[in-house]
Amino acid sequence: MSYKGTVRNGTVILPPDADIPEGTEVEVTPIHETPTTKSFHERYARFAGMAKDLPADLAENHDHYLHGHPRK
C-alpha cells in the first residue's frame, strides 16, 4: 500500500482515506527533490566587481562613507 501526501509546516498530511494505524513506522520518499538553498556567494556572485571607482579604504572606513564618522 502507498499513499501520496503533502508536507505542511514539517508534517506529512495524508489523504483522508489513508488508514494507517497509530504508531506505524513509515518511510517517506520525496517524489520531486526540492532544490537546496543557494549559498550567499551563489546568490550574489553576479554582482561581484560591478562597483567601480570606490575609495581604496572603503572596507576600513565604511562608517565614514555611510554615516560621516571620523576616518580610522
mmCIF file of the N, C-alpha and C atoms, coordinates in Angstrom:
data_MODEL
# 
_entry.id   MODEL 
# 
loop_
_atom_site.group_PDB 
_atom_site.id 
_atom_site.type_symbol 
_atom_site.label_atom_id 
_atom_site.label_alt_id 
_atom_site.label_comp_id 
_atom_site.label_asym_id 
_atom_site.label_entity_id 
_atom_site.label_seq_id 
_atom_site.pdbx_PDB_ins_code 
_atom_site.Cartn_x 
_atom_site.Cartn_y 
_atom_site.Cartn_z 
_atom_site.occupancy 
_atom_site.B_iso_or_equiv 
_atom_site.pdbx_formal_charge 
_atom_site.auth_seq_id 
_atom_site.auth_comp_id 
_atom_site.auth_asym_id 
_atom_site.auth_atom_id 
_atom_site.pdbx_PDB_model_num 
ATOM 1   N N  . MET A 1 1  ? 0.842  -1.170 0.000   1.00 0.00 ? 1  MET A N  1 
ATOM 2   C CA . MET A 1 1  ? 0.000  0.000  0.000   1.00 0.00 ? 1  MET A CA 1 
ATOM 3   C C  . MET A 1 1  ? 0.886  1.231  0.000   1.00 0.00 ? 1  MET A C  1 
ATOM 4   N N  . SER A 1 2  ? 0.492  2.264  -0.721  1.00 0.00 ? 2  SER A N  1 
ATOM 5   C CA . SER A 1 2  ? 1.213  3.535  -0.705  1.00 0.00 ? 2  SER A CA 1 
ATOM 6   C C  . SER A 1 2  ? 0.211  4.666  -0.852  1.00 0.00 ? 2  SER A C  1 
ATOM 7   N N  . TYR A 1 3  ? 0.545  5.789  -0.266  1.00 0.00 ? 3  TYR A N  1 
ATOM 8   C CA . TYR A 1 3  ? -0.304 6.978  -0.305  1.00 0.00 ? 3  TYR A CA 1 
ATOM 9   C C  . TYR A 1 3  ? 0.559  8.170  -0.680  1.00 0.00 ? 3  TYR A C  1 
ATOM 10  N N  . LYS A 1 4  ? -0.057 9.141  -1.325  1.00 0.00 ? 4  LYS A N  1 
ATOM 11  C CA . LYS A 1 4  ? 0.631  10.395 -1.625  1.00 0.00 ? 4  LYS A CA 1 
ATOM 12  C C  . LYS A 1 4  ? 0.139  11.430 -0.632  1.00 0.00 ? 4  LYS A C  1 
ATOM 13  N N  . GLY A 1 5  ? 1.084  12.154 -0.064  1.00 0.00 ? 5  GLY A N  1 
ATOM 14  C CA . GLY A 1 5  ? 0.744  13.205 0.890   1.00 0.00 ? 5  GLY A CA 1 
ATOM 15  C C  . GLY A 1 5  ? 1.478  14.479 0.542   1.00 0.00 ? 5  GLY A C  1 
ATOM 16  N N  . THR A 1 6  ? 1.277  15.488 1.357   1.00 0.00 ? 6  THR A N  1 
ATOM 17  C CA . THR A 1 6  ? 1.904  16.787 1.169   1.00 0.00 ? 6  THR A CA 1 
ATOM 18  C C  . THR A 1 6  ? 2.505  17.231 2.490   1.00 0.00 ? 6  THR A C  1 
ATOM 19  N N  . VAL A 1 7  ? 3.679  17.846 2.434   1.00 0.00 ? 7  VAL A N  1 
ATOM 20  C CA . VAL A 1 7  ? 4.308  18.354 3.653   1.00 0.00 ? 7  VAL A CA 1 
ATOM 21  C C  . VAL A 1 7  ? 3.820  19.775 3.896   1.00 0.00 ? 7  VAL A C  1 
ATOM 22  N N  . ARG A 1 8  ? 3.313  20.015 5.097   1.00 0.00 ? 8  ARG A N  1 
ATOM 23  C CA . ARG A 1 8  ? 2.873  21.351 5.509   1.00 0.00 ? 8  ARG A CA 1 
ATOM 24  C C  . ARG A 1 8  ? 3.429  21.606 6.902   1.00 0.00 ? 8  ARG A C  1 
ATOM 25  N N  . ASN A 1 9  ? 4.238  22.649 7.017   1.00 0.00 ? 9  ASN A N  1 
ATOM 26  C CA . ASN A 1 9  ? 4.848  23.010 8.299   1.00 0.00 ? 9  ASN A CA 1 
ATOM 27  C C  . ASN A 1 9  ? 5.582  21.834 8.934   1.00 0.00 ? 9  ASN A C  1 
ATOM 28  N N  . GLY A 1 10 ? 6.270  21.039 8.128   1.00 0.00 ? 10 GLY A N  1 
ATOM 29  C CA . GLY A 1 10 ? 7.075  19.941 8.636   1.00 0.00 ? 10 GLY A CA 1 
ATOM 30  C C  . GLY A 1 10 ? 6.312  18.673 8.958   1.00 0.00 ? 10 GLY A C  1 
ATOM 31  N N  . THR A 1 11 ? 5.022  18.628 8.656   1.00 0.00 ? 11 THR A N  1 
ATOM 32  C CA . THR A 1 11 ? 4.198  17.446 8.918   1.00 0.00 ? 11 THR A CA 1 
ATOM 33  C C  . THR A 1 11 ? 3.664  16.903 7.609   1.00 0.00 ? 11 THR A C  1 
ATOM 34  N N  . VAL A 1 12 ? 3.712  15.581 7.435   1.00 0.00 ? 12 VAL A N  1 
ATOM 35  C CA . VAL A 1 12 ? 3.172  14.964 6.225   1.00 0.00 ? 12 VAL A CA 1 
ATOM 36  C C  . VAL A 1 12 ? 1.662  14.816 6.398   1.00 0.00 ? 12 VAL A C  1 
ATOM 37  N N  . ILE A 1 13 ? 0.914  15.439 5.498   1.00 0.00 ? 13 ILE A N  1 
ATOM 38  C CA . ILE A 1 13 ? -0.542 15.356 5.519   1.00 0.00 ? 13 ILE A CA 1 
ATOM 39  C C  . ILE A 1 13 ? -0.953 14.308 4.493   1.00 0.00 ? 13 ILE A C  1 
ATOM 40  N N  . LEU A 1 14 ? -1.604 13.240 4.960   1.00 0.00 ? 14 LEU A N  1 
ATOM 41  C CA . LEU A 1 14 ? -2.061 12.164 4.085   1.00 0.00 ? 14 LEU A CA 1 
ATOM 42  C C  . LEU A 1 14 ? -3.527 12.370 3.731   1.00 0.00 ? 14 LEU A C  1 
ATOM 43  N N  . PRO A 1 15 ? -3.977 11.744 2.649   1.00 0.00 ? 15 PRO A N  1 
ATOM 44  C CA . PRO A 1 15 ? -5.386 11.867 2.287   1.00 0.00 ? 15 PRO A CA 1 
ATOM 45  C C  . PRO A 1 15 ? -6.276 11.226 3.357   1.00 0.00 ? 15 PRO A C  1 
ATOM 46  N N  . PRO A 1 16 ? -7.531 11.648 3.435   1.00 0.00 ? 16 PRO A N  1 
ATOM 47  C CA . PRO A 1 16 ? -8.431 11.144 4.470   1.00 0.00 ? 16 PRO A CA 1 
ATOM 48  C C  . PRO A 1 16 ? -8.635 9.622  4.428   1.00 0.00 ? 16 PRO A C  1 
ATOM 49  N N  . ASP A 1 17 ? -8.505 9.013  3.257   1.00 0.00 ? 17 ASP A N  1 
ATOM 50  C CA . ASP A 1 17 ? -8.744 7.574  3.146   1.00 0.00 ? 17 ASP A CA 1 
ATOM 51  C C  . ASP A 1 17 ? -7.526 6.729  3.544   1.00 0.00 ? 17 ASP A C  1 
ATOM 52  N N  . ALA A 1 18 ? -6.433 7.371  3.956   1.00 0.00 ? 18 ALA A N  1 
ATOM 53  C CA . ALA A 1 18 ? -5.241 6.633  4.378   1.00 0.00 ? 18 ALA A CA 1 
ATOM 54  C C  . ALA A 1 18 ? -5.508 6.045  5.758   1.00 0.00 ? 18 ALA A C  1 
ATOM 55  N N  . ASP A 1 19 ? -5.655 4.743  5.800   1.00 0.00 ? 19 ASP A N  1 
ATOM 56  C CA . ASP A 1 19 ? -5.972 4.058  7.061   1.00 0.00 ? 19 ASP A CA 1 
ATOM 57  C C  . ASP A 1 19 ? -4.709 3.393  7.591   1.00 0.00 ? 19 ASP A C  1 
ATOM 58  N N  . ILE A 1 20 ? -3.878 4.192  8.270   1.00 0.00 ? 20 ILE A N  1 
ATOM 59  C CA . ILE A 1 20 ? -2.622 3.688  8.820   1.00 0.00 ? 20 ILE A CA 1 
ATOM 60  C C  . ILE A 1 20 ? -2.748 3.755  10.338  1.00 0.00 ? 20 ILE A C  1 
ATOM 61  N N  . PRO A 1 21 ? -2.598 2.624  11.001  1.00 0.00 ? 21 PRO A N  1 
ATOM 62  C CA . PRO A 1 21 ? -2.741 2.617  12.458  1.00 0.00 ? 21 PRO A CA 1 
ATOM 63  C C  . PRO A 1 21 ? -1.709 3.513  13.150  1.00 0.00 ? 21 PRO A C  1 
ATOM 64  N N  . GLU A 1 22 ? -2.123 4.129  14.237  1.00 0.00 ? 22 GLU A N  1 
ATOM 65  C CA . GLU A 1 22 ? -1.242 4.978  15.046  1.00 0.00 ? 22 GLU A CA 1 
ATOM 66  C C  . GLU A 1 22 ? -0.009 4.190  15.470  1.00 0.00 ? 22 GLU A C  1 
ATOM 67  N N  . GLY A 1 23 ? 1.171  4.786  15.352  1.00 0.00 ? 23 GLY A N  1 
ATOM 68  C CA . GLY A 1 23 ? 2.407  4.159  15.764  1.00 0.00 ? 23 GLY A CA 1 
ATOM 69  C C  . GLY A 1 23 ? 3.090  3.337  14.685  1.00 0.00 ? 23 GLY A C  1 
ATOM 70  N N  . THR A 1 24 ? 2.479  3.254  13.507  1.00 0.00 ? 24 THR A N  1 
ATOM 71  C CA . THR A 1 24 ? 3.077  2.504  12.407  1.00 0.00 ? 24 THR A CA 1 
ATOM 72  C C  . THR A 1 24 ? 4.318  3.224  11.911  1.00 0.00 ? 24 THR A C  1 
ATOM 73  N N  . GLU A 1 25 ? 5.414  2.512  11.753  1.00 0.00 ? 25 GLU A N  1 
ATOM 74  C CA . GLU A 1 25 ? 6.632  3.097  11.215  1.00 0.00 ? 25 GLU A CA 1 
ATOM 75  C C  . GLU A 1 25 ? 6.481  3.198  9.702   1.00 0.00 ? 25 GLU A C  1 
ATOM 76  N N  . VAL A 1 26 ? 6.790  4.364  9.139   1.00 0.00 ? 26 VAL A N  1 
ATOM 77  C CA . VAL A 1 26 ? 6.643  4.590  7.705   1.00 0.00 ? 26 VAL A CA 1 
ATOM 78  C C  . VAL A 1 26 ? 7.951  5.144  7.149   1.00 0.00 ? 26 VAL A C  1 
ATOM 79  N N  . GLU A 1 27 ? 8.085  5.071  5.845   1.00 0.00 ? 27 GLU A N  1 
ATOM 80  C CA . GLU A 1 27 ? 9.231  5.650  5.146   1.00 0.00 ? 27 GLU A CA 1 
ATOM 81  C C  . GLU A 1 27 ? 8.700  6.663  4.158   1.00 0.00 ? 27 GLU A C  1 
ATOM 82  N N  . VAL A 1 28 ? 9.261  7.861  4.176   1.00 0.00 ? 28 VAL A N  1 
ATOM 83  C CA . VAL A 1 28 ? 8.812  8.936  3.289   1.00 0.00 ? 28 VAL A CA 1 
ATOM 84  C C  . VAL A 1 28 ? 9.906  9.196  2.265   1.00 0.00 ? 28 VAL A C  1 
ATOM 85  N N  . THR A 1 29 ? 9.556  9.117  0.980   1.00 0.00 ? 29 THR A N  1 
ATOM 86  C CA . THR A 1 29 ? 10.488 9.386  -0.109  1.00 0.00 ? 29 THR A CA 1 
ATOM 87  C C  . THR A 1 29 ? 9.897  10.501 -0.973  1.00 0.00 ? 29 THR A C  1 
ATOM 88  N N  . PRO A 1 30 ? 10.576 11.659 -1.073  1.00 0.00 ? 30 PRO A N  1 
ATOM 89  C CA . PRO A 1 30 ? 10.041 12.746 -1.896  1.00 0.00 ? 30 PRO A CA 1 
ATOM 90  C C  . PRO A 1 30 ? 9.922  12.323 -3.361  1.00 0.00 ? 30 PRO A C  1 
ATOM 91  N N  . ILE A 1 31 ? 8.835  12.702 -3.990  1.00 0.00 ? 31 ILE A N  1 
ATOM 92  C CA . ILE A 1 31 ? 8.634  12.410 -5.410  1.00 0.00 ? 31 ILE A CA 1 
ATOM 93  C C  . ILE A 1 31 ? 9.535  13.325 -6.238  1.00 0.00 ? 31 ILE A C  1 
ATOM 94  N N  . HIS A 1 32 ? 9.571  14.593 -5.886  1.00 0.00 ? 32 HIS A N  1 
ATOM 95  C CA . HIS A 1 32 ? 10.414 15.577 -6.571  1.00 0.00 ? 32 HIS A CA 1 
ATOM 96  C C  . HIS A 1 32 ? 11.313 16.209 -5.533  1.00 0.00 ? 32 HIS A C  1 
ATOM 97  N N  . GLU A 1 33 ? 12.606 16.169 -5.777  1.00 0.00 ? 33 GLU A N  1 
ATOM 98  C CA . GLU A 1 33 ? 13.561 16.803 -4.872  1.00 0.00 ? 33 GLU A CA 1 
ATOM 99  C C  . GLU A 1 33 ? 13.441 18.319 -5.022  1.00 0.00 ? 33 GLU A C  1 
ATOM 100 N N  . THR A 1 34 ? 13.324 19.021 -3.916  1.00 0.00 ? 34 THR A N  1 
ATOM 101 C CA . THR A 1 34 ? 13.328 20.471 -3.972  1.00 0.00 ? 34 THR A CA 1 
ATOM 102 C C  . THR A 1 34 ? 14.780 20.939 -3.959  1.00 0.00 ? 34 THR A C  1 
ATOM 103 N N  . PRO A 1 35 ? 15.103 21.931 -4.792  1.00 0.00 ? 35 PRO A N  1 
ATOM 104 C CA . PRO A 1 35 ? 16.485 22.393 -4.839  1.00 0.00 ? 35 PRO A CA 1 
ATOM 105 C C  . PRO A 1 35 ? 16.901 22.974 -3.496  1.00 0.00 ? 35 PRO A C  1 
ATOM 106 N N  . THR A 1 36 ? 18.159 22.765 -3.142  1.00 0.00 ? 36 THR A N  1 
ATOM 107 C CA . THR A 1 36 ? 18.666 23.316 -1.890  1.00 0.00 ? 36 THR A CA 1 
ATOM 108 C C  . THR A 1 36 ? 18.830 24.818 -2.028  1.00 0.00 ? 36 THR A C  1 
ATOM 109 N N  . THR A 1 37 ? 18.828 25.479 -0.919  1.00 0.00 ? 37 THR A N  1 
ATOM 110 C CA . THR A 1 37 ? 19.008 26.916 -0.913  1.00 0.00 ? 37 THR A CA 1 
ATOM 111 C C  . THR A 1 37 ? 20.428 27.250 -1.362  1.00 0.00 ? 37 THR A C  1 
ATOM 112 N N  . LYS A 1 38 ? 20.535 28.250 -2.209  1.00 0.00 ? 38 LYS A N  1 
ATOM 113 C CA . LYS A 1 38 ? 21.848 28.660 -2.700  1.00 0.00 ? 38 LYS A CA 1 
ATOM 114 C C  . LYS A 1 38 ? 22.612 29.366 -1.591  1.00 0.00 ? 38 LYS A C  1 
ATOM 115 N N  . SER A 1 39 ? 23.924 29.247 -1.630  1.00 0.00 ? 39 SER A N  1 
ATOM 116 C CA . SER A 1 39 ? 24.768 29.938 -0.661  1.00 0.00 ? 39 SER A CA 1 
ATOM 117 C C  . SER A 1 39 ? 24.755 31.438 -0.965  1.00 0.00 ? 39 SER A C  1 
ATOM 118 N N  . PHE A 1 40 ? 25.245 32.216 -0.009  1.00 0.00 ? 40 PHE A N  1 
ATOM 119 C CA . PHE A 1 40 ? 25.349 33.663 -0.196  1.00 0.00 ? 40 PHE A CA 1 
ATOM 120 C C  . PHE A 1 40 ? 26.145 33.975 -1.462  1.00 0.00 ? 40 PHE A C  1 
ATOM 121 N N  . HIS A 1 41 ? 27.271 33.287 -1.629  1.00 0.00 ? 41 HIS A N  1 
ATOM 122 C CA . HIS A 1 41 ? 28.114 33.513 -2.808  1.00 0.00 ? 41 HIS A CA 1 
ATOM 123 C C  . HIS A 1 41 ? 27.353 33.202 -4.104  1.00 0.00 ? 41 HIS A C  1 
ATOM 124 N N  . GLU A 1 42 ? 26.639 32.096 -4.137  1.00 0.00 ? 42 GLU A N  1 
ATOM 125 C CA . GLU A 1 42 ? 25.910 31.730 -5.354  1.00 0.00 ? 42 GLU A CA 1 
ATOM 126 C C  . GLU A 1 42 ? 24.823 32.748 -5.695  1.00 0.00 ? 42 GLU A C  1 
ATOM 127 N N  . ARG A 1 43 ? 24.181 33.303 -4.669  1.00 0.00 ? 43 ARG A N  1 
ATOM 128 C CA . ARG A 1 43 ? 23.114 34.281 -4.924  1.00 0.00 ? 43 ARG A CA 1 
ATOM 129 C C  . ARG A 1 43 ? 23.646 35.616 -5.426  1.00 0.00 ? 43 ARG A C  1 
ATOM 130 N N  . TYR A 1 44 ? 24.821 36.035 -4.933  1.00 0.00 ? 44 TYR A N  1 
ATOM 131 C CA . TYR A 1 44 ? 25.280 37.386 -5.223  1.00 0.00 ? 44 TYR A CA 1 
ATOM 132 C C  . TYR A 1 44 ? 26.558 37.456 -6.062  1.00 0.00 ? 44 TYR A C  1 
ATOM 133 N N  . ALA A 1 45 ? 27.044 36.338 -6.560  1.00 0.00 ? 45 ALA A N  1 
ATOM 134 C CA . ALA A 1 45 ? 28.282 36.320 -7.353  1.00 0.00 ? 45 ALA A CA 1 
ATOM 135 C C  . ALA A 1 45 ? 28.167 37.197 -8.599  1.00 0.00 ? 45 ALA A C  1 
ATOM 136 N N  . ARG A 1 46 ? 26.987 37.305 -9.167  1.00 0.00 ? 46 ARG A N  1 
ATOM 137 C CA . ARG A 1 46 ? 26.838 38.107 -10.392 1.00 0.00 ? 46 ARG A CA 1 
ATOM 138 C C  . ARG A 1 46 ? 27.083 39.602 -10.153 1.00 0.00 ? 46 ARG A C  1 
ATOM 139 N N  . PHE A 1 47 ? 27.048 40.042 -8.890  1.00 0.00 ? 47 PHE A N  1 
ATOM 140 C CA . PHE A 1 47 ? 27.289 41.449 -8.579  1.00 0.00 ? 47 PHE A CA 1 
ATOM 141 C C  . PHE A 1 47 ? 28.747 41.752 -8.267  1.00 0.00 ? 47 PHE A C  1 
ATOM 142 N N  . ALA A 1 48 ? 29.559 40.725 -8.129  1.00 0.00 ? 48 ALA A N  1 
ATOM 143 C CA . ALA A 1 48 ? 30.967 40.922 -7.787  1.00 0.00 ? 48 ALA A CA 1 
ATOM 144 C C  . ALA A 1 48 ? 31.661 41.736 -8.873  1.00 0.00 ? 48 ALA A C  1 
ATOM 145 N N  . GLY A 1 49 ? 32.361 42.764 -8.456  1.00 0.00 ? 49 GLY A N  1 
ATOM 146 C CA . GLY A 1 49 ? 33.119 43.594 -9.389  1.00 0.00 ? 49 GLY A CA 1 
ATOM 147 C C  . GLY A 1 49 ? 32.308 44.640 -10.123 1.00 0.00 ? 49 GLY A C  1 
ATOM 148 N N  . MET A 1 50 ? 31.042 44.793 -9.804  1.00 0.00 ? 50 MET A N  1 
ATOM 149 C CA . MET A 1 50 ? 30.203 45.765 -10.516 1.00 0.00 ? 50 MET A CA 1 
ATOM 150 C C  . MET A 1 50 ? 30.498 47.210 -10.109 1.00 0.00 ? 50 MET A C  1 
ATOM 151 N N  . ALA A 1 51 ? 30.797 47.424 -8.834  1.00 0.00 ? 51 ALA A N  1 
ATOM 152 C CA . ALA A 1 51 ? 31.038 48.788 -8.352  1.00 0.00 ? 51 ALA A CA 1 
ATOM 153 C C  . ALA A 1 51 ? 32.433 49.226 -8.777  1.00 0.00 ? 51 ALA A C  1 
ATOM 154 N N  . LYS A 1 52 ? 32.500 50.318 -9.447  1.00 0.00 ? 52 LYS A N  1 
ATOM 155 C CA . LYS A 1 52 ? 33.772 50.856 -9.941  1.00 0.00 ? 52 LYS A CA 1 
ATOM 156 C C  . LYS A 1 52 ? 34.080 52.170 -9.209  1.00 0.00 ? 52 LYS A C  1 
ATOM 157 N N  . ASP A 1 53 ? 35.344 52.567 -9.209  1.00 0.00 ? 53 ASP A N  1 
ATOM 158 C CA . ASP A 1 53 ? 35.788 53.854 -8.649  1.00 0.00 ? 53 ASP A CA 1 
ATOM 159 C C  . ASP A 1 53 ? 35.448 54.021 -7.175  1.00 0.00 ? 53 ASP A C  1 
ATOM 160 N N  . LEU A 1 54 ? 35.542 52.951 -6.381  1.00 0.00 ? 54 LEU A N  1 
ATOM 161 C CA . LEU A 1 54 ? 35.311 53.060 -4.948  1.00 0.00 ? 54 LEU A CA 1 
ATOM 162 C C  . LEU A 1 54 ? 36.605 53.462 -4.255  1.00 0.00 ? 54 LEU A C  1 
ATOM 163 N N  . PRO A 1 55 ? 36.514 54.136 -3.099  1.00 0.00 ? 55 PRO A N  1 
ATOM 164 C CA . PRO A 1 55 ? 37.731 54.511 -2.372  1.00 0.00 ? 55 PRO A CA 1 
ATOM 165 C C  . PRO A 1 55 ? 38.511 53.275 -1.948  1.00 0.00 ? 55 PRO A C  1 
ATOM 166 N N  . ALA A 1 56 ? 39.815 53.363 -1.942  1.00 0.00 ? 56 ALA A N  1 
ATOM 167 C CA . ALA A 1 56 ? 40.672 52.238 -1.588  1.00 0.00 ? 56 ALA A CA 1 
ATOM 168 C C  . ALA A 1 56 ? 40.483 51.825 -0.130  1.00 0.00 ? 56 ALA A C  1 
ATOM 169 N N  . ASP A 1 57 ? 40.074 52.769 0.733   1.00 0.00 ? 57 ASP A N  1 
ATOM 170 C CA . ASP A 1 57 ? 39.912 52.468 2.158   1.00 0.00 ? 57 ASP A CA 1 
ATOM 171 C C  . ASP A 1 57 ? 38.444 52.243 2.546   1.00 0.00 ? 57 ASP A C  1 
ATOM 172 N N  . LEU A 1 58 ? 37.613 51.892 1.616   1.00 0.00 ? 58 LEU A N  1 
ATOM 173 C CA . LEU A 1 58 ? 36.178 51.731 1.895   1.00 0.00 ? 58 LEU A CA 1 
ATOM 174 C C  . LEU A 1 58 ? 35.913 50.680 2.968   1.00 0.00 ? 58 LEU A C  1 
ATOM 175 N N  . ALA A 1 59 ? 36.589 49.547 2.908   1.00 0.00 ? 59 ALA A N  1 
ATOM 176 C CA . ALA A 1 59 ? 36.340 48.489 3.891   1.00 0.00 ? 59 ALA A CA 1 
ATOM 177 C C  . ALA A 1 59 ? 36.672 48.957 5.303   1.00 0.00 ? 59 ALA A C  1 
ATOM 178 N N  . GLU A 1 60 ? 37.776 49.683 5.449   1.00 0.00 ? 60 GLU A N  1 
ATOM 179 C CA . GLU A 1 60 ? 38.197 50.129 6.775   1.00 0.00 ? 60 GLU A CA 1 
ATOM 180 C C  . GLU A 1 60 ? 37.362 51.305 7.276   1.00 0.00 ? 60 GLU A C  1 
ATOM 181 N N  . ASN A 1 61 ? 36.933 52.166 6.376   1.00 0.00 ? 61 ASN A N  1 
ATOM 182 C CA . ASN A 1 61 ? 36.234 53.397 6.767   1.00 0.00 ? 61 ASN A CA 1 
ATOM 183 C C  . ASN A 1 61 ? 34.792 53.458 6.271   1.00 0.00 ? 61 ASN A C  1 
ATOM 184 N N  . HIS A 1 62 ? 34.129 52.336 6.201   1.00 0.00 ? 62 HIS A N  1 
ATOM 185 C CA . HIS A 1 62 ? 32.757 52.353 5.687   1.00 0.00 ? 62 HIS A CA 1 
ATOM 186 C C  . HIS A 1 62 ? 31.829 53.218 6.536   1.00 0.00 ? 62 HIS A C  1 
ATOM 187 N N  . ASP A 1 63 ? 32.071 53.293 7.864   1.00 0.00 ? 63 ASP A N  1 
ATOM 188 C CA . ASP A 1 63 ? 31.241 54.164 8.703   1.00 0.00 ? 63 ASP A CA 1 
ATOM 189 C C  . ASP A 1 63 ? 31.420 55.633 8.320   1.00 0.00 ? 63 ASP A C  1 
ATOM 190 N N  . HIS A 1 64 ? 32.618 55.999 7.910   1.00 0.00 ? 64 HIS A N  1 
ATOM 191 C CA . HIS A 1 64 ? 32.854 57.374 7.462   1.00 0.00 ? 64 HIS A CA 1 
ATOM 192 C C  . HIS A 1 64 ? 32.040 57.661 6.197   1.00 0.00 ? 64 HIS A C  1 
ATOM 193 N N  . TYR A 1 65 ? 32.087 56.763 5.246   1.00 0.00 ? 65 TYR A N  1 
ATOM 194 C CA . TYR A 1 65 ? 31.411 56.987 3.967   1.00 0.00 ? 65 TYR A CA 1 
ATOM 195 C C  . TYR A 1 65 ? 29.887 56.849 4.085   1.00 0.00 ? 65 TYR A C  1 
ATOM 196 N N  . LEU A 1 66 ? 29.422 55.987 4.973   1.00 0.00 ? 66 LEU A N  1 
ATOM 197 C CA . LEU A 1 66 ? 27.978 55.799 5.122   1.00 0.00 ? 66 LEU A CA 1 
ATOM 198 C C  . LEU A 1 66 ? 27.336 56.785 6.089   1.00 0.00 ? 66 LEU A C  1 
ATOM 199 N N  . HIS A 1 67 ? 28.034 57.077 7.210   1.00 0.00 ? 67 HIS A N  1 
ATOM 200 C CA . HIS A 1 67 ? 27.393 57.839 8.284   1.00 0.00 ? 67 HIS A CA 1 
ATOM 201 C C  . HIS A 1 67 ? 28.134 59.111 8.667   1.00 0.00 ? 67 HIS A C  1 
ATOM 202 N N  . GLY A 1 68 ? 29.268 59.401 8.038   1.00 0.00 ? 68 GLY A N  1 
ATOM 203 C CA . GLY A 1 68 ? 30.009 60.609 8.332   1.00 0.00 ? 68 GLY A CA 1 
ATOM 204 C C  . GLY A 1 68 ? 30.879 60.538 9.567   1.00 0.00 ? 68 GLY A C  1 
ATOM 205 N N  . HIS A 1 69 ? 31.131 59.343 10.107  1.00 0.00 ? 69 HIS A N  1 
ATOM 206 C CA . HIS A 1 69 ? 32.007 59.195 11.263  1.00 0.00 ? 69 HIS A CA 1 
ATOM 207 C C  . HIS A 1 69 ? 33.437 59.548 10.858  1.00 0.00 ? 69 HIS A C  1 
ATOM 208 N N  . PRO A 1 70 ? 34.278 59.894 11.844  1.00 0.00 ? 70 PRO A N  1 
ATOM 209 C CA . PRO A 1 70 ? 35.687 60.179 11.505  1.00 0.00 ? 70 PRO A CA 1 
ATOM 210 C C  . PRO A 1 70 ? 36.376 58.958 10.903  1.00 0.00 ? 70 PRO A C  1 
ATOM 211 N N  . ARG A 1 71 ? 37.330 59.209 10.027  1.00 0.00 ? 71 ARG A N  1 
ATOM 212 C CA . ARG A 1 71 ? 38.097 58.105 9.433   1.00 0.00 ? 71 ARG A CA 1 
ATOM 213 C C  . ARG A 1 71 ? 38.975 57.464 10.481  1.00 0.00 ? 71 ARG A C  1 
ATOM 214 N N  . LYS A 1 72 ? 39.286 56.187 10.290  1.00 0.00 ? 72 LYS A N  1 
ATOM 215 C CA . LYS A 1 72 ? 40.168 55.459 11.198  1.00 0.00 ? 72 LYS A CA 1 
ATOM 216 C C  . LYS A 1 72 ? 41.612 55.623 10.796  1.00 0.00 ? 72 LYS A C  1 
# 
